[in-house]
Amino acid sequence: SSASCSAMCANPFSPQSPSSVQCPLRSRLIACSQLSPDTSTRGHVPTGDSVMIGGFAVSGEGPQQVLILARGPSLADAGVPNTLPNPRVTLVNQVTGLIEASNDDWGSASNAAAIAATGKQPTRAVESAILATLSPGNYTAVVDGGPSGGTGNGIVEVFEIDQPETPL
């Protein structure tokens, strides 16, 4: 089986971007092109309903384990200015519309040891991570400013964990 990432990319810095797509949360859809083997998207995360959403699809015959990261402060190490101070990530199943998982501060996750065991855990305690086994379908990773409602540049990343030889 394989997973693929499919969605449109919007300019996160321009509210008038013609490629912006309105989602049910009245947010801009900021997602990824097909990349291999892992996928990510970086953008400005404002407040309120204007969150960053990375869309991806799990395809194939069975479930796959994925790691979803929402990072902000560690982007400063790469020279990115105005980083999101405390990102939170929520995983939404687009088939059912249900929230599958949510995390703020990856070390607080019930499976934090398993997240660390992937070797891809965030480098800052305030960054977020979800490690989940997902059935085939369409999903979104919603990134917001966490409980403090912070704003800034953030990144959402999706890694295939159990089948790394099969690109997302």
Buried (B, 14 or more C-beta within 10 A) or exposed (E): EBBBBBBEBBBBEEEEBEEBBEBEBEBBBBBBEEBEEBBBBBBBBBEEEBBBBBBBBBBBEEBBBBBBBBBBBBBBEEEBEEBBBBBBBBBBBBEEEEEBBBBBBBBEBEBBEBBBEBEBBBEBEBBBBBBBEBEBEBBBBBBBBBEEEBBBBBBBBBBBBEBEEBBB
